């Protein structure tokens, strides 16, 4: 029987063409990709039977502390759980959201990251461990803030918009945000795609040394890459002297990006970790250069699988925002009236109309987010992730999350087997590899 609808010209494709015909440009939205890609649910752990002894959860501890950036830094970033809050700007997020994220990170002994537009003082005061981003825009850049951070992250690219700069719609570029970024109020911000003072990997090495000199070699210097040409980019970043490399995949989130980039650029997190791991191994730097995975990390299980594939830690964004109440039908909000969709379906971060006070600069909306209550919710979520990862690690008979390895897992699909380079469940074969 012939289908009555077209797969090529599906309803959402028709709607997309209508929208572009109306507005005369590509579509912009927030949140994450809508593409269906291989992800962590396609991998499964092989817990103990007779081959190994499991560890007792109430008697035998599992270490979750990790050290990042010990390659050159005299004061590496030590976090009590292998997850930290990724860079999200004050501008894309409200001040209350940034403060809550910093407080939550401190509560669980991990770090938060500034994002584009410089450092919010409330976030600095809330964050015991702060990662200061250096982005192509240099908006809000302050060398004094950089020197006072516990790590510095040079952003080369983001997984949700690789090859382009940051984007902040004019509805969020209000007086205080405009002033910090030296922009006219109400004008869309489209950040540069390239750093103004360097072009390639040789220049990156100079920039890393400049930052290292400015911080007296105390803190780690990280390089964040959008996951595209992972193997070559990781090798170049490692050769340039990076202490930490962050690989941000195509399923990473954003406050605003072109839909074409969100859905049609980059690679998923699973193969990105594997390719980065193998690139560092080829250089003899695996275990020396810290590897952080970012993009679509939703749980402690995702975190544990990332570590098993070769990451030293993970960074989360959207997961932390959801813990703050993103897409939750709180009493103060009316999602259908305010953003046109029910709670749970909102991806309108770019509009500045966030009904729960997270992705907005409207003081009335921001007041709906209590920073102390939000911090407690995010801390609870981070603690749950840590407990889940420890639970899985002990079920494998291991007492340290750093001991997780590819041999602990199998793939549940042919695609996952090929991307993760682990056997398909029920076989001894890694598909796609000799």
Backbone torsions as a table, in degrees:
resi	resn	phi	psi	omega
1	UNK	NA	132.1	-179.4
2	UNK	-76.6	133.4	178.2
3	UNK	-65.4	146.7	-178.3
4	UNK	-85.5	-9.4	177.6
5	UNK	-123.7	152.7	-177.7
6	UNK	-90.7	135.6	174.4
7	UNK	-74.6	-33.6	-179.7
8	UNK	-72.8	-46.6	-178.7
9	UNK	-106.1	58.8	179.8
10	UNK	-68.6	168.1	-175.2
11	UNK	-58.0	-41.8	-177.4
12	UNK	-69.9	-26.7	175.8
13	UNK	-70.3	-43.4	177.9
14	UNK	-61.7	-44.9	178.4
15	UNK	-61.0	-37.5	-179.7
16	UNK	-65.2	-42.7	179.4
17	UNK	-66.0	-41.2	177.2
18	UNK	-59.4	-44.2	-178.8
19	UNK	-63.5	-42.8	179.9
20	UNK	-67.4	-35.6	177.3
21	UNK	-66.2	-30.6	179.2
22	UNK	-75.9	-42.7	-170.7
23	UNK	-99.1	-18.4	175.4
24	UNK	73.4	23.9	176.9
25	UNK	-155.5	176.0	175.2
26	UNK	-72.7	158.0	-177.3
27	UNK	-84.9	146.2	-179.5
28	UNK	-121.8	135.4	175.0
29	UNK	-152.8	172.6	176.9
30	UNK	-105.0	-163.0	177.2
31	UNK	77.4	-118.9	-172.3
32	UNK	-149.3	-177.9	-179.2
33	UNK	-66.1	151.1	173.4
34	UNK	-100.9	1.8	178.6
35	UNK	-68.8	145.4	174.3
36	UNK	-91.3	111.7	-176.1
37	UNK	-129.6	161.3	174.6
38	UNK	-60.6	129.9	-177.1
39	UNK	-139.8	-170.3	-171.6
40	UNK	-66.6	-22.8	177.1
41	UNK	-66.2	-14.5	178.3
42	UNK	-86.6	6.2	177.4
43	UNK	-121.9	149.6	179.4
44	UNK	-140.3	142.9	178.9
45	UNK	-80.8	148.0	175.4
46	UNK	-101.4	87.5	-177.4
47	UNK	-73.2	177.1	-168.1
48	UNK	-74.4	154.2	169.5
49	UNK	-136.9	-115.5	173.9
50	UNK	-89.0	-14.8	-175.6
51	UNK	-76.0	-25.2	-179.7
52	UNK	-144.2	159.9	175.9
53	UNK	-96.1	126.5	173.6
54	UNK	-73.0	160.5	178.2
55	UNK	-100.5	144.7	179.3
56	UNK	-76.3	125.7	-176.1
57	UNK	-64.8	-31.3	-176.3
58	UNK	-93.5	-8.8	-176.1
59	UNK	-116.7	-33.9	-173.0
60	UNK	-115.1	118.3	-175.4
61	UNK	-76.7	155.8	173.9
62	UNK	-120.5	122.6	179.8
63	UNK	-72.7	130.8	176.4
64	UNK	-119.1	-0.4	-179.4
65	UNK	-74.2	137.2	177.3
66	UNK	-132.5	153.9	176.3
67	UNK	-113.6	130.7	-179.7
68	UNK	-119.6	135.4	171.3
69	UNK	87.1	24.6	-178.8
70	UNK	-79.2	2.1	-177.3
71	UNK	-60.8	-47.7	-179.4
72	UNK	-127.4	-23.8	-172.3
73	UNK	-72.4	136.2	175.8
74	UNK	-76.4	-19.1	177.3
75	UNK	-128.0	77.9	-180.0
76	UNK	-58.6	160.2	177.8
77	UNK	-83.4	111.1	179.7
78	UNK	-104.8	121.3	180.0
79	UNK	-123.0	146.2	-172.8
80	UNK	-78.9	-11.6	177.1
81	UNK	-142.1	143.7	-174.6
82	UNK	-79.9	44.3	175.6
83	UNK	-144.7	135.5	174.2
84	UNK	-134.2	169.5	-178.4
85	UNK	-85.2	123.1	-176.3
86	UNK	-72.8	171.3	-178.8
87	UNK	-70.3	118.8	173.8
88	UNK	-137.9	126.8	-166.4
89	UNK	-75.8	151.0	163.4
90	UNK	-76.3	107.1	-169.7
91	UNK	144.9	-61.4	170.3
92	UNK	-65.3	-40.0	177.1
93	UNK	-108.7	157.0	176.2
94	UNK	-74.6	163.4	176.3
95	UNK	-61.3	-39.5	178.3
96	UNK	-61.6	-39.6	-180.0
97	UNK	-65.6	-45.1	-179.6
98	UNK	-63.8	-41.4	178.8
99	UNK	-63.7	-42.6	-179.8
100	UNK	-63.6	-41.2	-179.5
101	UNK	-65.1	-42.9	178.4
102	UNK	-63.7	-42.6	178.6
103	UNK	-63.2	-43.8	180.0
104	UNK	-61.2	-43.3	179.0
105	UNK	-59.8	-42.8	178.7
106	UNK	-64.3	-39.1	-178.4
107	UNK	-60.4	-31.0	-177.8
108	UNK	-107.1	3.4	176.1
109	UNK	80.1	29.2	177.8
110	UNK	-121.7	-165.6	-172.3
111	UNK	-117.5	159.2	168.8
112	UNK	-124.3	166.4	-172.2
113	UNK	-130.4	145.9	-170.3
114	UNK	-72.2	-51.6	-172.1
115	UNK	89.5	-175.4	-178.4
116	UNK	-68.8	154.4	175.2
117	UNK	91.1	5.2	176.4
118	UNK	90.0	-171.6	-173.2
119	UNK	-99.5	131.6	171.8
120	UNK	-85.4	127.4	-175.4
121	UNK	-59.7	-36.9	178.8
122	UNK	-63.1	-34.4	177.2
123	UNK	-70.4	-38.7	178.1
124	UNK	-62.0	-43.1	-179.8
125	UNK	-67.7	-30.5	-178.7
126	UNK	-82.4	-24.8	-170.9
127	UNK	-100.3	113.5	174.4
128	UNK	-67.1	-34.8	179.2
129	UNK	-124.9	113.0	-175.1
130	UNK	-120.5	132.4	174.2
131	UNK	-100.0	124.2	-175.9
132	UNK	-100.9	120.7	-178.5
133	UNK	-87.2	142.1	172.2
134	UNK	-114.9	109.3	-174.6
135	UNK	-111.2	163.7	179.6
136	UNK	-56.8	-31.6	-175.6
137	UNK	-68.8	-33.7	-173.1
138	UNK	61.6	14.0	177.5
139	UNK	-60.7	127.5	177.0
140	UNK	70.7	9.1	-177.0
141	UNK	-64.7	134.5	-179.7
142	UNK	-140.2	113.8	-177.1
143	UNK	-61.0	-28.1	177.9
144	UNK	-68.4	-36.9	176.4
145	UNK	-67.4	-40.4	179.3
146	UNK	-59.9	-46.6	-176.9
147	UNK	-64.0	-28.0	-178.2
148	UNK	-87.9	0.4	-178.0
149	UNK	-83.1	165.4	178.4
150	UNK	-94.4	-7.5	172.4
151	UNK	-164.7	156.8	178.6
152	UNK	-124.2	132.3	-178.4
153	UNK	-119.4	116.4	175.1
154	UNK	-86.6	118.8	-177.7
155	UNK	-92.7	113.2	173.5
156	UNK	-90.2	-37.7	-179.9
157	UNK	-162.2	162.8	177.1
158	UNK	-120.9	143.8	-175.8
159	UNK	-63.9	-31.2	-178.6
160	UNK	-80.7	-11.5	-179.1
161	UNK	-154.3	54.6	-176.8
162	UNK	-63.8	144.7	177.8
163	UNK	78.6	4.7	178.3
164	UNK	-134.9	172.2	178.6
165	UNK	-94.6	178.7	178.1
166	UNK	-66.6	164.4	-177.1
167	UNK	-141.9	129.3	176.3
168	UNK	-137.3	116.4	-176.3
169	UNK	-67.8	151.7	-174.4
170	UNK	-59.7	-24.3	178.8
171	UNK	-64.8	-18.2	177.5
172	UNK	-102.9	-13.7	-179.9
173	UNK	-85.6	70.4	179.3
174	UNK	-89.7	-177.3	-167.9
175	UNK	-51.7	-51.2	-175.9
176	UNK	-70.5	-36.1	176.8
177	UNK	-71.6	-42.9	179.2
178	UNK	-60.8	-41.1	-179.3
179	UNK	-65.2	-42.6	-178.1
180	UNK	-68.0	-25.2	-178.9
181	UNK	-104.8	2.4	179.5
182	UNK	55.3	49.6	-179.4
183	UNK	-124.8	155.7	173.0
184	UNK	-66.4	141.4	179.3
185	UNK	-65.9	136.5	175.7
186	UNK	83.9	3.3	-179.3
187	UNK	-99.2	135.1	177.7
188	UNK	-57.5	134.2	174.8
189	UNK	-97.3	122.7	173.2
190	UNK	-123.5	103.5	-173.2
191	UNK	-71.5	156.6	176.5
192	UNK	-61.6	152.8	177.6
193	UNK	-85.0	-20.4	-176.6
194	UNK	-123.1	152.0	174.2
195	UNK	-68.3	141.3	-174.2
196	UNK	-73.6	-20.1	-174.0
197	UNK	-115.1	10.7	172.0
198	UNK	-158.7	157.6	-175.2
199	UNK	-116.8	-51.3	-172.4
200	UNK	-123.6	-169.5	-175.6
201	UNK	-63.7	-32.4	177.8
202	UNK	-66.3	-40.6	176.4
203	UNK	-67.2	-33.7	177.6
204	UNK	-60.9	-39.9	178.4
205	UNK	-60.0	-38.8	177.7
206	UNK	-66.2	-42.7	179.8
207	UNK	-62.8	-41.6	178.4
208	UNK	-61.3	-41.9	179.7
209	UNK	-68.0	-34.8	176.2
210	UNK	-62.2	-44.2	179.2
211	UNK	-67.1	-39.5	179.1
212	UNK	-63.4	-38.7	178.3
213	UNK	-68.3	-41.0	-179.1
214	UNK	-63.9	-31.8	-178.2
215	UNK	-100.8	12.1	180.0
216	UNK	57.0	28.2	177.2
217	UNK	69.0	14.0	-176.2
218	UNK	-74.9	-46.4	-166.7
219	UNK	-105.9	154.2	178.6
220	UNK	-68.3	148.0	173.0
221	UNK	-110.6	120.9	-176.4
222	UNK	-106.8	151.6	174.3
223	UNK	-124.4	123.8	-179.2
224	UNK	-101.9	127.2	-176.1
225	UNK	-122.2	137.1	167.3
226	UNK	-70.8	137.5	-173.7
227	UNK	-79.1	93.7	176.3
228	UNK	-128.5	-85.0	176.6
229	UNK	-91.8	69.9	-165.4
230	UNK	-61.2	-50.1	-173.7
231	UNK	-57.2	-51.1	-178.1
232	UNK	-68.1	-42.4	-178.4
233	UNK	-63.8	-41.4	179.4
234	UNK	-64.7	-42.1	179.0
235	UNK	-62.8	-42.0	-179.7
236	UNK	-66.6	-41.0	179.2
237	UNK	-65.4	-41.1	178.8
238	UNK	-65.3	-42.2	178.8
239	UNK	-65.1	-31.6	179.2
240	UNK	-72.4	-10.7	174.3
241	UNK	109.0	11.7	-179.1
242	UNK	-60.5	138.6	173.4
243	UNK	-85.0	-33.0	-179.6
244	UNK	-133.3	140.1	173.6
245	UNK	-122.1	124.4	177.6
246	UNK	-102.9	123.7	177.1
247	UNK	-106.6	113.4	-173.7
248	UNK	-105.3	114.8	-167.9
249	UNK	-88.3	179.2	-177.6
250	UNK	-68.3	-14.7	178.3
251	UNK	-96.3	11.3	176.0
252	UNK	-69.5	158.4	-177.2
253	UNK	-95.4	172.9	-179.6
254	UNK	-161.1	158.1	173.1
255	UNK	-82.0	-24.6	178.3
256	UNK	-166.9	133.6	176.5
257	UNK	-159.6	157.5	171.9
258	UNK	-66.3	134.7	-178.8
259	UNK	-59.8	-32.2	-180.0
260	UNK	-61.1	-37.0	177.6
261	UNK	-73.0	-43.9	-178.4
262	UNK	-58.1	-42.1	-171.4
263	UNK	-102.2	-9.6	-172.2
264	UNK	-136.9	27.4	175.1
265	UNK	-145.3	149.7	177.6
266	UNK	86.7	178.4	179.3
267	UNK	-126.6	160.9	-178.4
268	UNK	-67.4	169.2	-175.9
269	UNK	-65.7	-41.1	-175.4
270	UNK	-58.2	-57.2	178.7
271	UNK	-67.8	-27.2	179.5
272	UNK	-62.6	-43.0	178.3
273	UNK	-62.9	-45.8	-176.5
274	UNK	-63.8	-44.0	-179.6
275	UNK	-65.8	-39.4	177.7
276	UNK	-65.2	-42.7	178.5
277	UNK	-58.7	-47.7	-177.4
278	UNK	-68.9	-33.6	176.7
279	UNK	-63.0	-44.5	178.6
280	UNK	-67.4	-36.4	179.2
281	UNK	-64.7	-39.9	179.0
282	UNK	-61.8	-30.9	-179.3
283	UNK	-88.8	-2.9	-176.9
284	UNK	72.8	23.1	-176.2
285	UNK	-116.1	5.5	178.2
286	UNK	-68.7	126.2	-175.0
287	UNK	95.7	-18.0	177.1
288	UNK	-99.1	-45.9	171.9
289	UNK	-88.6	124.7	-179.7
290	UNK	-73.6	141.0	-178.3
291	UNK	-117.9	125.5	178.7
292	UNK	-116.8	131.6	178.2
293	UNK	-101.2	138.9	-179.0
294	UNK	-141.8	139.9	178.2
295	UNK	125.3	103.0	173.5
296	UNK	75.4	21.9	177.7
297	UNK	-79.5	115.9	-171.4
298	UNK	-114.8	-12.3	-171.0
299	UNK	-161.3	173.0	174.0
300	UNK	-65.5	-28.3	176.6
301	UNK	-66.1	-44.9	176.2
302	UNK	-60.1	-41.7	179.6
303	UNK	-63.2	-46.1	-179.4
304	UNK	-62.4	-39.8	179.1
305	UNK	-67.0	-36.3	176.0
306	UNK	-61.4	-44.4	179.3
307	UNK	-65.4	-39.6	179.2
308	UNK	-64.3	-33.1	179.2
309	UNK	-76.2	-17.3	176.2
310	UNK	135.7	-3.1	178.1
311	UNK	-77.8	152.9	174.5
312	UNK	-91.4	-24.3	179.7
313	UNK	-163.1	172.6	176.3
314	UNK	-128.4	158.4	174.6
315	UNK	-121.8	137.9	-178.1
316	UNK	-122.4	149.1	176.2
317	UNK	-128.4	-71.3	-176.8
318	UNK	-59.9	-39.6	179.0
319	UNK	-57.2	-41.9	178.7
320	UNK	-67.7	-37.1	179.0
321	UNK	-68.3	-37.8	176.3
322	UNK	-63.7	-39.1	175.8
323	UNK	-62.9	-27.6	177.4
324	UNK	-75.0	-10.0	179.4
325	UNK	111.7	9.1	172.7
326	UNK	-50.7	130.5	178.0
327	UNK	65.7	22.2	177.1
328	UNK	-104.2	137.5	-177.4
329	UNK	-83.3	78.9	179.6
330	UNK	-80.7	157.5	-175.8
331	UNK	-58.2	-33.6	-176.3
332	UNK	-74.2	-16.4	-171.2
333	UNK	-100.9	153.7	171.6
334	UNK	-135.8	85.2	-172.2
335	UNK	-56.5	-46.6	-175.1
336	UNK	-65.1	-36.4	179.1
337	UNK	-76.8	-38.0	-171.4
338	UNK	-86.8	-34.2	179.8
339	UNK	-128.7	-2.4	172.5
340	UNK	86.4	5.3	178.4
341	UNK	-138.8	156.7	177.7
342	UNK	-73.4	157.4	175.0
343	UNK	-56.7	136.6	-175.9
344	UNK	104.2	-21.8	-180.0
345	UNK	-113.0	7.7	-174.0
346	UNK	-80.8	129.6	171.7
347	UNK	-138.0	37.3	-173.3
348	UNK	-103.4	37.4	-178.1
349	UNK	-56.3	-32.0	-173.7
350	UNK	-73.1	-14.0	-174.3
351	UNK	-82.1	-18.1	-176.4
352	UNK	76.5	9.1	-176.5
353	UNK	-104.3	23.5	-174.6
354	UNK	-49.9	116.5	-175.4
355	UNK	-68.2	-14.8	-178.3
356	UNK	-109.5	8.4	171.4
357	UNK	82.2	16.8	-176.8
358	UNK	-93.8	-61.1	-175.4
359	UNK	-98.5	66.2	-176.6
360	UNK	-155.9	159.0	169.8
361	UNK	-118.2	8.8	176.6
362	UNK	-77.4	117.4	-176.0
363	UNK	-61.0	-29.8	178.9
364	UNK	-68.4	-43.6	177.9
365	UNK	-70.2	-41.6	-179.2
366	UNK	-59.0	-33.4	-178.8
367	UNK	-63.9	-16.9	178.2
368	UNK	-73.3	-13.2	179.1
369	UNK	-107.0	110.1	174.4
370	UNK	-82.2	118.1	-174.2
371	UNK	-62.6	-33.4	179.7
372	UNK	-72.0	-43.8	177.4
373	UNK	-65.4	-40.7	178.2
374	UNK	-62.7	-40.9	178.9
375	UNK	-60.6	-41.0	179.5
376	UNK	-64.0	-39.6	179.5
377	UNK	-65.5	-43.8	-179.9
378	UNK	-67.2	-40.8	177.2
379	UNK	-61.1	-40.7	176.5
380	UNK	-59.9	-43.1	179.5
381	UNK	-64.3	-45.1	178.8
382	UNK	-62.3	-40.6	177.3
383	UNK	-63.8	-39.1	178.9
384	UNK	-64.5	-39.2	177.3
385	UNK	-61.1	-43.8	-179.6
386	UNK	-63.3	-43.3	179.9
387	UNK	-65.2	-39.3	178.3
388	UNK	-64.1	-44.6	179.4
389	UNK	-63.3	-41.4	178.3
390	UNK	-65.9	-39.5	178.1
391	UNK	-59.5	-47.1	179.1
392	UNK	-65.2	-39.6	-179.3
393	UNK	-63.3	-45.1	178.2
394	UNK	-65.3	-33.7	178.7
395	UNK	-65.3	-20.3	177.1
396	UNK	-90.6	1.5	-179.7
397	UNK	80.7	23.6	-176.8
398	UNK	-120.5	149.1	-175.3
399	UNK	-112.0	14.4	-177.7
400	UNK	-152.2	126.6	-179.3
401	UNK	-62.4	-21.4	178.7
402	UNK	-72.3	-9.9	179.5
403	UNK	-90.3	-4.9	178.4
404	UNK	-64.6	143.1	-174.6
405	UNK	-150.2	163.9	-178.7
406	UNK	-55.9	-32.9	-179.1
407	UNK	-61.2	-16.3	-179.8
408	UNK	-80.0	-4.4	-172.8
409	UNK	-130.7	161.6	168.0
410	UNK	-129.1	162.6	177.8
411	UNK	-98.0	150.0	-178.8
412	UNK	-105.2	3.1	176.7
413	UNK	-149.1	160.5	178.5
414	UNK	-61.8	-41.9	-178.9
415	UNK	-63.2	-42.8	-179.8
416	UNK	-66.1	-36.6	177.4
417	UNK	-60.9	-45.7	-179.1
418	UNK	-67.2	-41.4	-176.4
419	UNK	-74.6	-38.8	-178.0
420	UNK	-88.3	-12.7	-178.4
421	UNK	58.2	45.3	174.8
422	UNK	-130.9	159.4	-175.0
423	UNK	-65.4	149.3	170.8
424	UNK	-70.8	137.6	-179.6
425	UNK	-54.1	134.2	-179.8
426	UNK	86.1	-0.4	177.5
427	UNK	-134.0	173.6	172.7
428	UNK	-109.9	16.3	-171.7
429	UNK	-106.3	132.3	170.4
430	UNK	-94.4	109.5	-174.3
431	UNK	-73.7	142.8	-179.0
432	UNK	86.4	-1.3	-179.5
433	UNK	-133.1	143.1	178.8
434	UNK	-73.3	NA	NA
